[in-house]
Amino acid sequence: MKACDSCADRVNIGCHHKQMPVISRAIGLLFIYLPILTLPFVIASAYLTYFSLKLVGAQNVKKWGDFLPARASHRYDLKNQITMDGSFKFSMAQSKLFWILNCTWYCPVSVGLFEWHAYLVKVVENWWCPFTHDRKNSYTDGAIDQSFWHIYPEEKAKLNDEDKTNPIFTVDPEA
């Protein structure tokens, strides 16, 4: 069985990578780093979302650091970082610094930032919009005690019964 035959629920990339033209792979690599230009805007957006939640009364909101791996958990440092044998002398893949910057900074910081931002947006969604839809069950990591609608009894009464008791946006099991 080939690798791609066994990964129907995964992204198939490893089994196709070497078949791609070198120019295609080089452009793909460039596209990986261009989003660095957007990071300041994503950071600003995430912090604006974070502070908007704090300003409306949210407590126990996770911080960006909660989504970053502990520095000590990284397997490699500059002394023992592995590199790849390059096909040409100046390949970045032969540089320890390249891999350290990628694997201990760019990737985990970017993933952590986007996970944090997604978490914050889920909290906002659960706060302002406690209305069930077919993707709402994926918002559980942004669960809250009560939605905006739940804190006003006359407004809570207007909600669908399922929305009144959904544990994602209310800890009150009594409708």
PyRosetta script that sets phi, psi and omega in degrees:
from pyrosetta import init, pose_from_sequence

init()
pose = pose_from_sequence("MKACDSCADRVNIGCHHKQMPVISRAIGLLFIYLPILTLPFVIASAYLTYFSLKLVGAQNVKKWGDFLPARASHRYDLKNQITMDGSFKFSMAQSKLFWILNCTWYCPVSVGLFEWHAYLVKVVENWWCPFTHDRKNSYTDGAIDQSFWHIYPEEKAKLNDEDKTNPIFTVDPEA")
pose.set_psi(1, 128.7)
pose.set_omega(1, 177.3)
pose.set_phi(2, -76.7)
pose.set_psi(2, 158.9)
pose.set_omega(2, -179.0)
pose.set_phi(3, -56.0)
pose.set_psi(3, -43.0)
pose.set_omega(3, -176.3)
pose.set_phi(4, -70.8)
pose.set_psi(4, -22.5)
pose.set_omega(4, 177.4)
pose.set_phi(5, -70.0)
pose.set_psi(5, -24.0)
pose.set_omega(5, -174.8)
pose.set_phi(6, -101.6)
pose.set_psi(6, 8.9)
pose.set_omega(6, -174.6)
pose.set_phi(7, -127.1)
pose.set_psi(7, 53.5)
pose.set_omega(7, -179.9)
pose.set_phi(8, -62.8)
pose.set_psi(8, -28.7)
pose.set_omega(8, -178.5)
pose.set_phi(9, -100.5)
pose.set_psi(9, 15.5)
pose.set_omega(9, 179.8)
pose.set_phi(10, -122.3)
pose.set_psi(10, 164.0)
pose.set_omega(10, 171.7)
pose.set_phi(11, -76.2)
pose.set_psi(11, 127.2)
pose.set_omega(11, 178.4)
pose.set_phi(12, -89.5)
pose.set_psi(12, 107.9)
pose.set_omega(12, -179.9)
pose.set_phi(13, -130.8)
pose.set_psi(13, -45.2)
pose.set_omega(13, -176.7)
pose.set_phi(14, -61.4)
pose.set_psi(14, -35.1)
pose.set_omega(14, -177.5)
pose.set_phi(15, -77.7)
pose.set_psi(15, -8.9)
pose.set_omega(15, -179.4)
pose.set_phi(16, -114.6)
pose.set_psi(16, -17.1)
pose.set_omega(16, -170.5)
pose.set_phi(17, -55.0)
pose.set_psi(17, -50.5)
pose.set_omega(17, -176.3)
pose.set_phi(18, -68.1)
pose.set_psi(18, -17.9)
pose.set_omega(18, 178.6)
pose.set_phi(19, -81.3)
pose.set_psi(19, -14.0)
pose.set_omega(19, -177.8)
pose.set_phi(20, -78.2)
pose.set_psi(20, 142.9)
pose.set_omega(20, 177.6)
pose.set_phi(21, -61.1)
pose.set_psi(21, 149.1)
pose.set_omega(21, -179.5)
pose.set_phi(22, -57.2)
pose.set_psi(22, -40.6)
pose.set_omega(22, -179.7)
pose.set_phi(23, -63.3)
pose.set_psi(23, -38.1)
pose.set_omega(23, 177.6)
pose.set_phi(24, -63.2)
pose.set_psi(24, -44.5)
pose.set_omega(24, 179.3)
pose.set_phi(25, -65.4)
pose.set_psi(25, -37.6)
pose.set_omega(25, 179.4)
pose.set_phi(26, -65.4)
pose.set_psi(26, -42.8)
pose.set_omega(26, 178.2)
pose.set_phi(27, -65.9)
pose.set_psi(27, -40.1)
pose.set_omega(27, 176.6)
pose.set_phi(28, -59.2)
pose.set_psi(28, -40.1)
pose.set_omega(28, 177.7)
pose.set_phi(29, -64.1)
pose.set_psi(29, -41.7)
pose.set_omega(29, 177.5)
pose.set_phi(30, -60.5)
pose.set_psi(30, -43.5)
pose.set_omega(30, -179.3)
pose.set_phi(31, -63.9)
pose.set_psi(31, -26.0)
pose.set_omega(31, 177.2)
pose.set_phi(32, -65.6)
pose.set_psi(32, -36.3)
pose.set_omega(32, -174.2)
pose.set_phi(33, -93.5)
pose.set_psi(33, -17.9)
pose.set_omega(33, 178.1)
pose.set_phi(34, -59.7)
pose.set_psi(34, -35.9)
pose.set_omega(34, 178.5)
pose.set_phi(35, -61.5)
pose.set_psi(35, -13.1)
pose.set_omega(35, 174.6)
pose.set_phi(36, -54.7)
pose.set_psi(36, -33.3)
pose.set_omega(36, 179.6)
pose.set_phi(37, -63.6)
pose.set_psi(37, -25.8)
pose.set_omega(37, -178.6)
pose.set_phi(38, -91.0)
pose.set_psi(38, -13.1)
pose.set_omega(38, -175.9)
pose.set_phi(39, -54.3)
pose.set_psi(39, -41.6)
pose.set_omega(39, 178.3)
pose.set_phi(40, -58.6)
pose.set_psi(40, -35.6)
pose.set_omega(40, 180.0)
pose.set_phi(41, -72.7)
pose.set_psi(41, -38.1)
pose.set_omega(41, 177.9)
pose.set_phi(42, -67.3)
pose.set_psi(42, -41.7)
pose.set_omega(42, 177.6)
pose.set_phi(43, -60.9)
pose.set_psi(43, -45.9)
pose.set_omega(43, 179.2)
pose.set_phi(44, -62.0)
pose.set_psi(44, -43.3)
pose.set_omega(44, 179.4)
pose.set_phi(45, -62.3)
pose.set_psi(45, -44.1)
pose.set_omega(45, 179.6)
pose.set_phi(46, -63.1)
pose.set_psi(46, -45.2)
pose.set_omega(46, -179.7)
pose.set_phi(47, -68.0)
pose.set_psi(47, -35.0)
pose.set_omega(47, 175.6)
pose.set_phi(48, -62.9)
pose.set_psi(48, -40.8)
pose.set_omega(48, 177.4)
pose.set_phi(49, -64.9)
pose.set_psi(49, -44.5)
pose.set_omega(49, 179.2)
pose.set_phi(50, -58.7)
pose.set_psi(50, -50.3)
pose.set_omega(50, -177.6)
pose.set_phi(51, -69.9)
pose.set_psi(51, -30.0)
pose.set_omega(51, 176.1)
pose.set_phi(52, -64.2)
pose.set_psi(52, -39.3)
pose.set_omega(52, 177.0)
pose.set_phi(53, -64.5)
pose.set_psi(53, -43.3)
pose.set_omega(53, 179.4)
pose.set_phi(54, -62.5)
pose.set_psi(54, -38.9)
pose.set_omega(54, -177.9)
pose.set_phi(55, -70.6)
pose.set_psi(55, -21.7)
pose.set_omega(55, 176.6)
pose.set_phi(56, -96.0)
pose.set_psi(56, 5.6)
pose.set_omega(56, 171.8)
pose.set_phi(57, 111.7)
pose.set_psi(57, 4.2)
pose.set_omega(57, -177.0)
pose.set_phi(58, -68.7)
pose.set_psi(58, 137.8)
pose.set_omega(58, 173.8)
pose.set_phi(59, -127.6)
pose.set_psi(59, 159.8)
pose.set_omega(59, -178.9)
pose.set_phi(60, 64.2)
pose.set_psi(60, 27.2)
pose.set_omega(60, 176.9)
pose.set_phi(61, -78.1)
pose.set_psi(61, 130.6)
pose.set_omega(61, 180.0)
pose.set_phi(62, -65.4)
pose.set_psi(62, 152.1)
pose.set_omega(62, 178.7)
pose.set_phi(63, -105.0)
pose.set_psi(63, 166.2)
pose.set_omega(63, -179.8)
pose.set_phi(64, -53.7)
pose.set_psi(64, -41.9)
pose.set_omega(64, -179.2)
pose.set_phi(65, -59.6)
pose.set_psi(65, -25.9)
pose.set_omega(65, 177.8)
pose.set_phi(66, -68.4)
pose.set_psi(66, -15.2)
pose.set_omega(66, -178.0)
pose.set_phi(67, -105.4)
pose.set_psi(67, 3.6)
pose.set_omega(67, -179.8)
pose.set_phi(68, -101.2)
pose.set_psi(68, 141.5)
pose.set_omega(68, 177.1)
pose.set_phi(69, -70.1)
pose.set_psi(69, 148.6)
pose.set_omega(69, 177.0)
pose.set_phi(70, -63.2)
pose.set_psi(70, 137.7)
pose.set_omega(70, -179.2)
pose.set_phi(71, -55.3)
pose.set_psi(71, -38.9)
pose.set_omega(71, -178.3)
pose.set_phi(72, -67.5)
pose.set_psi(72, -15.4)
pose.set_omega(72, -178.4)
pose.set_phi(73, -81.7)
pose.set_psi(73, -11.0)
pose.set_omega(73, 178.1)
pose.set_phi(74, -72.1)
pose.set_psi(74, 133.2)
pose.set_omega(74, -175.3)
pose.set_phi(75, -71.2)
pose.set_psi(75, -34.7)
pose.set_omega(75, -173.3)
pose.set_phi(76, -115.4)
pose.set_psi(76, 151.4)
pose.set_omega(76, 169.0)
pose.set_phi(77, -126.5)
pose.set_psi(77, -175.6)
pose.set_omega(77, -175.4)
pose.set_phi(78, -62.1)
pose.set_psi(78, -29.2)
pose.set_omega(78, -179.3)
pose.set_phi(79, -73.2)
pose.set_psi(79, -40.1)
pose.set_omega(79, -174.8)
pose.set_phi(80, -111.7)
pose.set_psi(80, 12.4)
pose.set_omega(80, -179.6)
pose.set_phi(81, -61.6)
pose.set_psi(81, 130.6)
pose.set_omega(81, 175.5)
pose.set_phi(82, -82.1)
pose.set_psi(82, 155.1)
pose.set_omega(82, 176.9)
pose.set_phi(83, -133.7)
pose.set_psi(83, 169.9)
pose.set_omega(83, 178.7)
pose.set_phi(84, -100.8)
pose.set_psi(84, 151.9)
pose.set_omega(84, 171.7)
pose.set_phi(85, -74.9)
pose.set_psi(85, 120.7)
pose.set_omega(85, -175.3)
pose.set_phi(86, -86.4)
pose.set_psi(86, 154.9)
pose.set_omega(86, 177.4)
pose.set_phi(87, -83.6)
pose.set_psi(87, -14.5)
pose.set_omega(87, 173.7)
pose.set_phi(88, -142.5)
pose.set_psi(88, 158.0)
pose.set_omega(88, -167.4)
pose.set_phi(89, -58.2)
pose.set_psi(89, -36.8)
pose.set_omega(89, -173.5)
pose.set_phi(90, -101.1)
pose.set_psi(90, 24.5)
pose.set_omega(90, 178.7)
pose.set_phi(91, -64.3)
pose.set_psi(91, 130.9)
pose.set_omega(91, 178.2)
pose.set_phi(92, -62.7)
pose.set_psi(92, -26.2)
pose.set_omega(92, -178.5)
pose.set_phi(93, -65.9)
pose.set_psi(93, -11.4)
pose.set_omega(93, 178.6)
pose.set_phi(94, -92.9)
pose.set_psi(94, -1.2)
pose.set_omega(94, -175.8)
pose.set_phi(95, -99.0)
pose.set_psi(95, 126.1)
pose.set_omega(95, 175.5)
pose.set_phi(96, -63.3)
pose.set_psi(96, -40.7)
pose.set_omega(96, -179.3)
pose.set_phi(97, -61.4)
pose.set_psi(97, -40.0)
pose.set_omega(97, 177.6)
pose.set_phi(98, -56.3)
pose.set_psi(98, -49.2)
pose.set_omega(98, -177.8)
pose.set_phi(99, -70.3)
pose.set_psi(99, -37.2)
pose.set_omega(99, 177.9)
pose.set_phi(100, -63.7)
pose.set_psi(100, -46.5)
pose.set_omega(100, -180.0)
pose.set_phi(101, -63.2)
pose.set_psi(101, -38.1)
pose.set_omega(101, 179.1)
pose.set_phi(102, -70.7)
pose.set_psi(102, -51.9)
pose.set_omega(102, -167.1)
pose.set_phi(103, -86.6)
pose.set_psi(103, -18.1)
pose.set_omega(103, 178.1)
pose.set_phi(104, -115.4)
pose.set_psi(104, -7.4)
pose.set_omega(104, 177.5)
pose.set_phi(105, -125.1)
pose.set_psi(105, -72.6)
pose.set_omega(105, -170.9)
pose.set_phi(106, -55.1)
pose.set_psi(106, -54.5)
pose.set_omega(106, -175.6)
pose.set_phi(107, -66.6)
pose.set_psi(107, -55.8)
pose.set_omega(107, -177.5)
pose.set_phi(108, -66.4)
pose.set_psi(108, -33.9)
pose.set_omega(108, 179.0)
pose.set_phi(109, -68.9)
pose.set_psi(109, -41.5)
pose.set_omega(109, 178.8)
pose.set_phi(110, -66.6)
pose.set_psi(110, -47.6)
pose.set_omega(110, 179.1)
pose.set_phi(111, -60.8)
pose.set_psi(111, -45.2)
pose.set_omega(111, 178.9)
pose.set_phi(112, -60.4)
pose.set_psi(112, -42.0)
pose.set_omega(112, 179.5)
pose.set_phi(113, -62.0)
pose.set_psi(113, -48.2)
pose.set_omega(113, -178.2)
pose.set_phi(114, -70.0)
pose.set_psi(114, -34.9)
pose.set_omega(114, 175.0)
pose.set_phi(115, -65.7)
pose.set_psi(115, -42.1)
pose.set_omega(115, 178.4)
pose.set_phi(116, -62.8)
pose.set_psi(116, -46.1)
pose.set_omega(116, -178.9)
pose.set_phi(117, -62.6)
pose.set_psi(117, -43.4)
pose.set_omega(117, 177.9)
pose.set_phi(118, -61.6)
pose.set_psi(118, -42.1)
pose.set_omega(118, 177.2)
pose.set_phi(119, -58.7)
pose.set_psi(119, -47.4)
pose.set_omega(119, -179.2)
pose.set_phi(120, -61.6)
pose.set_psi(120, -42.4)
pose.set_omega(120, 179.7)
pose.set_phi(121, -64.9)
pose.set_psi(121, -36.2)
pose.set_omega(121, 176.2)
pose.set_phi(122, -65.0)
pose.set_psi(122, -40.2)
pose.set_omega(122, 176.6)
pose.set_phi(123, -61.9)
pose.set_psi(123, -45.4)
pose.set_omega(123, 178.0)
pose.set_phi(124, -59.8)
pose.set_psi(124, -46.5)
pose.set_omega(124, 179.2)
pose.set_phi(125, -59.4)
pose.set_psi(125, -44.9)
pose.set_omega(125, -179.8)
pose.set_phi(126, -66.6)
pose.set_psi(126, -33.6)
pose.set_omega(126, 179.6)
pose.set_phi(127, -69.5)
pose.set_psi(127, -54.1)
pose.set_omega(127, -173.1)
pose.set_phi(128, -86.2)
pose.set_psi(128, -26.0)
pose.set_omega(128, -171.9)
pose.set_phi(129, -131.2)
pose.set_psi(129, 76.0)
pose.set_omega(129, 179.9)
pose.set_phi(130, -83.6)
pose.set_psi(130, 54.1)
pose.set_omega(130, -178.1)
pose.set_phi(131, -116.7)
pose.set_psi(131, 121.8)
pose.set_omega(131, -176.1)
pose.set_phi(132, -67.3)
pose.set_psi(132, 141.0)
pose.set_omega(132, 171.0)
pose.set_phi(133, -145.2)
pose.set_psi(133, 176.8)
pose.set_omega(133, -170.8)
pose.set_phi(134, -71.7)
pose.set_psi(134, -4.3)
pose.set_omega(134, 176.0)
pose.set_phi(135, -113.0)
pose.set_psi(135, -1.3)
pose.set_omega(135, -175.3)
pose.set_phi(136, -60.6)
pose.set_psi(136, -31.2)
pose.set_omega(136, -179.0)
pose.set_phi(137, -64.1)
pose.set_psi(137, -17.1)
pose.set_omega(137, 176.9)
pose.set_phi(138, -84.6)
pose.set_psi(138, 2.1)
pose.set_omega(138, -179.6)
pose.set_phi(139, -96.6)
pose.set_psi(139, 10.2)
pose.set_omega(139, -174.3)
pose.set_phi(140, -63.8)
pose.set_psi(140, -26.1)
pose.set_omega(140, 178.2)
pose.set_phi(141, -72.5)
pose.set_psi(141, -7.8)
pose.set_omega(141, 174.3)
pose.set_phi(142, -113.0)
pose.set_psi(142, 30.0)
pose.set_omega(142, -178.4)
pose.set_phi(143, -62.5)
pose.set_psi(143, 146.3)
pose.set_omega(143, -178.7)
pose.set_phi(144, -128.9)
pose.set_psi(144, 169.6)
pose.set_omega(144, -179.8)
pose.set_phi(145, -74.1)
pose.set_psi(145, -45.3)
pose.set_omega(145, -179.2)
pose.set_phi(146, -152.1)
pose.set_psi(146, 144.2)
pose.set_omega(146, 175.3)
pose.set_phi(147, -83.6)
pose.set_psi(147, 170.2)
pose.set_omega(147, 175.0)
pose.set_phi(148, -54.1)
pose.set_psi(148, -40.2)
pose.set_omega(148, -178.9)
pose.set_phi(149, -70.7)
pose.set_psi(149, -31.1)
pose.set_omega(149, -176.6)
pose.set_phi(150, -75.4)
pose.set_psi(150, -21.6)
pose.set_omega(150, -177.9)
pose.set_phi(151, -81.9)
pose.set_psi(151, -8.3)
pose.set_omega(151, 177.1)
pose.set_phi(152, -114.9)
pose.set_psi(152, 105.2)
pose.set_omega(152, -175.1)
pose.set_phi(153, -52.6)
pose.set_psi(153, -40.9)
pose.set_omega(153, -179.1)
pose.set_phi(154, -67.1)
pose.set_psi(154, -29.5)
pose.set_omega(154, 177.8)
pose.set_phi(155, -82.1)
pose.set_psi(155, -37.7)
pose.set_omega(155, 178.3)
pose.set_phi(156, -59.2)
pose.set_psi(156, -35.5)
pose.set_omega(156, -179.4)
pose.set_phi(157, -62.3)
pose.set_psi(157, -24.1)
pose.set_omega(157, -179.0)
pose.set_phi(158, -78.1)
pose.set_psi(158, -17.9)
pose.set_omega(158, -175.8)
pose.set_phi(159, -71.0)
pose.set_psi(159, 151.2)
pose.set_omega(159, 170.7)
pose.set_phi(160, -60.1)
pose.set_psi(160, 147.7)
pose.set_omega(160, -177.4)
pose.set_phi(161, -55.6)
pose.set_psi(161, -40.3)
pose.set_omega(161, 179.2)
pose.set_phi(162, -64.0)
pose.set_psi(162, -37.1)
pose.set_omega(162, 178.5)
pose.set_phi(163, -72.8)
pose.set_psi(163, -29.3)
pose.set_omega(163, 178.7)
pose.set_phi(164, -65.4)
pose.set_psi(164, -32.1)
pose.set_omega(164, -172.5)
pose.set_phi(165, -115.7)
pose.set_psi(165, 7.5)
pose.set_omega(165, -178.3)
pose.set_phi(166, -62.9)
pose.set_psi(166, 122.0)
pose.set_omega(166, -176.5)
pose.set_phi(167, -68.5)
pose.set_psi(167, -9.1)
pose.set_omega(167, 177.6)
pose.set_phi(168, -72.5)
pose.set_psi(168, -32.6)
pose.set_omega(168, -178.6)
pose.set_phi(169, -130.0)
pose.set_psi(169, 22.3)
pose.set_omega(169, 168.5)
pose.set_phi(170, -160.6)
pose.set_psi(170, 137.0)
pose.set_omega(170, 174.3)
pose.set_phi(171, -92.7)
pose.set_psi(171, -4.5)
pose.set_omega(171, -178.6)
pose.set_phi(172, -87.6)
pose.set_psi(172, 103.7)
pose.set_omega(172, -178.8)
pose.set_phi(173, -74.5)
pose.set_psi(173, -12.8)
pose.set_omega(173, 179.6)
pose.set_phi(174, -86.2)
pose.set_psi(174, 126.1)
pose.set_omega(174, -177.4)
pose.set_phi(175, -78.2)
pose.dump_pdb("model.pdb")
